[in-house]
Each structure stands twice: as C-alpha cells, then as structure tokens.
Amino acid sequence: MDIETGRMQERISLELLQLNAATAESALSSGAAGLDPASVAAISRMNALRERQLTRGRKLGAALARIDAGTYGLCCQCEAEVDASLLEEDPAAVFCASCSAERDAR
C-alpha cells in the first residue's frame, strides 16, 4: 500500500480534534433564541452543521478503527486497495474508485 498509515492516523486524529472543538463551540453558541423567523433559520442551519460534524466525526472514528484493525485503505465493498490519492483527498474514504462509481450510479 502506498499510504503511510501512521501519518494518516495523525492527520485523522488532528481533524477529529478540530471537529470536536468546532462541534463543542457550535453547541455553546446555539443558546436560547427568540422564535422569530431569522432565529429559527439560524438554529436550523446550526443543527444541520452540527449533524454534518457528527457524521464526519463518526467517519473519522471508523477510519481510525480500520487503521487499528489493519484494514485501512481496503475497500469496504470489494476489499481492493483504495487509491492513495483518494485517501489523501478524504482520509475517511471507504470505497475504491470502481465501487464508489458503482454506488453513485445507483
């Protein structure tokens, strides 16, 4: 495999720390607001952002678990190696280019 898992583990851990800090900060800033339309819209956007952050955090945690299990960089569908450029682009990638394209076509 062309990817250095130790470096990727550090990169993923750092992104996870930054993500957790951002999630905690957004939770603190979403205090009680009036129910005017602008406040409702702002709360909705914050909730959507927080949900994306939580989803990304789960994906990063799963990537760390795959590193620990020795399966990082293997496609979760066909078990072929995921191209290193895909992992560089998104360290939480779980599918090779072929399986990803197949899933996108569905």
For each residue, the residues with C-beta under 8 A, 3 or more apart:
1: 5 73 81 84
2: 84
3: 8 72 73 84 87 88
4: 7 8
5: 1 8 9 67 72 73
6: 9 10
7: 4 10 11
8: 3 4 5 11 12 63 67 72 87 91
9: 5 6 12 13 64 67
10: 6 7 13 14
11: 7 8 14 15 91
12: 8 9 15 16 60 63 64 67 91 92
13: 9 10 16 17 64
14: 10 11 17 18
15: 11 12 18 19 60 91
16: 12 13 19 20 57 60 61 64
17: 13 14 20 21
18: 14 15 21 22
19: 15 16 22 23 53 56 57 60
20: 16 17 23 24 57
21: 17 18 24 25
22: 18 19 25 26 53
23: 19 20 26 27 50 53 54 57
24: 20 21 27 28
25: 21 22 28 29
26: 22 23 29 30 46 49 50 53
27: 23 24 30 50
28: 24 25 31
29: 25 26 46
30: 26 27 33 43 46 47 50
31: 28
32:
33: 30 39 42 43
34: 39
35: 39 40
36: 39 40
37: 40 41
38: 41 42
39: 33 34 35 36 42 43
40: 35 36 37 43 44
41: 37 38 44 45
42: 33 38 39 45 46
43: 30 33 39 40 46 47
44: 40 41 47 48
45: 41 42 48 49
46: 26 29 30 42 43 49 50
47: 30 43 44 50 51
48: 44 45 51 52
49: 26 45 46 52 53
50: 23 26 27 30 46 47 53 54
51: 47 48 54 55
52: 48 49 55 56
53: 19 22 23 26 49 50 56 57
54: 23 50 51 57 58
55: 51 52 58 59
56: 19 52 53 59 60 92
57: 16 19 20 23 53 54 60 61
58: 54 55 61 62
59: 55 56 62 63 92 94
60: 12 15 16 19 56 57 63 64 91 92
61: 16 57 58 64 65
62: 58 59 65 66 92 94
63: 8 12 59 60 66 67 72 91 92
64: 9 12 13 16 60 61 67 68
65: 61 62 68 69
66: 62 63 69 71 72 73 74
67: 5 8 9 12 63 64 70 72
68: 64 65
69: 65 66 72
70: 67
71: 66 74
72: 3 5 8 63 66 67 69
73: 1 3 5 66 81 82 84 87
74: 66 71 79 80 81 82
75: 78 79 80 81 82 94 95 96 99
76: 79 94 95
77: 95 96 99 103
78: 75 96 98 99
79: 74 75 76
80: 74 75 96 98 99
81: 1 73 74 75 96
82: 73 74 75 86 87 93 94 95 96
83: 86 87 96 97
84: 1 2 3 73 87 88
85: 88 89
86: 82 83 89 90 93 96 97 100
87: 3 8 73 82 83 84 90 91 93
88: 3 84 85 91
89: 85 86 93
90: 86 87 93
91: 8 11 12 15 60 63 87 88
92: 12 56 59 60 62 63
93: 82 86 87 89 90 100
94: 59 62 75 76 82
95: 75 76 77 82 99 100 103
96: 75 77 78 80 81 82 83 86 99 100
97: 83 86 100 101
98: 78 80 101 102
99: 75 77 78 80 95 96 102 103
100: 86 93 95 96 97 103 104
101: 97 98 104 105
102: 98 99 105 106
103: 77 95 99 100 106
104: 100 101
105: 101 102
106: 102 103
